[in-house]
Each structure stands twice: as C-alpha cells, then as structure tokens.
Amino acid sequence: QDWLKGKLESSTTPWRIIGSQKLFGNISVNSTYVGGDREVFDDGAWDGYPEERALVFEWLSRVGNNLLLSGDSHISVAMDLISDQLAPQLGEGIRAGVEVLPTSLSRGNFDEQLQGDPLGIIEFVLEDTAERNPHHRYVELTEHGYGVFSVSLDEISAEFWYSPIYALSDTEVLGSRLVAKRDDNQWSQVDSFEIDTELHPLEEP
C-alpha cells in the first residue's frame, strides 16, 4: 500500500497505466446465477475487499487520469471508475479513471460454463447486469480475443477484437472501441459493433 500510494503521489505523467491481476471495478449481479448468496460476480476480486478498494480508489481519484488493465475473468469489460459504485463513503460522482478487462484468448468464457441453451440466459444476464451496473460502458460474455490500446498525450483508446477459436480462421471482428479524454476520467466515446455469432460456434467440430 505504501509503495502504490507513493508512486501515485509522485507521478508527473499525463496518464497512469496500472496492471491489476483481478478486476478492480464492481460487478453487481443477481445472486441466483452465481450460486450462493453473494451479489457480486467474483468475491475473490476487489469486490470481495471493499474497504481496501475504497482506500486505493481515494488515492487514484486524487491524481486522476488512471487506466487500469485487469484480467482473469474471461469476459470483456470496460467501465468508469466512479465513487457511486466503488467507494460511496467518499461521496457521489467522484471519478478516478477507467478500467479495461480484455477477454481470454482460449480459456472458457461465460457460455462455456453453462449447460443447455446458454444464449437466452446470456441475454438475460446482460440486461440484468446492465441495470445493476450503470458505470459499465461495454460488456461481452462469450467471445474470445484480445485488446489493443493506444495512448497519446490527450486521449487513450481501447479496442476489443474477437476471432473464432474452434477452427483455423483468418477472420477477426472489432467488438467495441472506446475513447477516454485526458481529465475526463470516464469513457467519453463508446462505439460497439454487431458480432456474427455464427463465426463462433459453442461446440467443438
């Protein structure tokens, strides 16, 4: 904690790009589809440590212009880091930056953990989760691929790219592109594109 706080306080760069093994932002979910009585997507991530997250959020908000690059959830997520969701005890509407979690290259995603007809379930989960998480700007649960980031003095852009994994292919599609302007501390531009799910079969041939 002392190391991170010191680095943030002494930073003079236009942007701070911070790697996080686990998702820092909140994903509130319906407890009926995660099992048990928990109401967060992963209580082994920062959602399971709200007091510690609030402390780090406060440090991040003091300097602003932070991009957190996170992993280990096997879904695609881009969100604003805002106190209403992450540190309500600090007050409403305080912004600390943005977060991106690119999807997995080949590890099982949300649909591959389900049995039966997952697409109907996924549609419900997306709609329900969107209502619970207004700070989310882009979420995709099934596609595989990678993220691309571009950083300039005035803005950061993030792209989510997807491709099939069950067959050789030279096809890839852009799922979303987001832009954050310096000092906005939020994704100010979000462009999402329709993905042809027929290119991504759920079962191995």
HELIX and SHEET records of a PDB file:
HELIX    1   1 ASP A    2  SER A   10  1                                   9    
HELIX    2   2 SER A   31  TYR A   33  5                                   3    
HELIX    3   3 TRP A   46  GLY A   48  5                                   3    
HELIX    4   4 PRO A   50  VAL A   63  1                                  14    
HELIX    5   5 SER A   83  LEU A   86  1                                   4    
HELIX    6   6 PRO A   88  LEU A   90  5                                   3    
HELIX    7   7 ASP A  111  GLN A  113  5                                   3    
HELIX    8   8 PRO A  118  ARG A  132  1                                  15    
HELIX    9   9 THR A  197  LEU A  199  5                                   3    
SHEET    1   A 5 ARG A  16  SER A  20  0                                        
SHEET    2   A 5 ASN A  66  SER A  70  1                                        
SHEET    3   A 5 ARG A  95  LEU A 101  1                                        
SHEET    4   A 5 SER A  76  ILE A  82 -1                                        
SHEET    5   A 5 HIS A 136  GLU A 140 -1                                        
SHEET    1   B 4 GLY A 145  VAL A 151  0                                        
SHEET    2   B 4 GLU A 155  TYR A 162 -1                                        
SHEET    3   B 4 VAL A 173  LYS A 181 -1                                        
SHEET    4   B 4 GLN A 189  SER A 192 -1                                        
END                                                                             
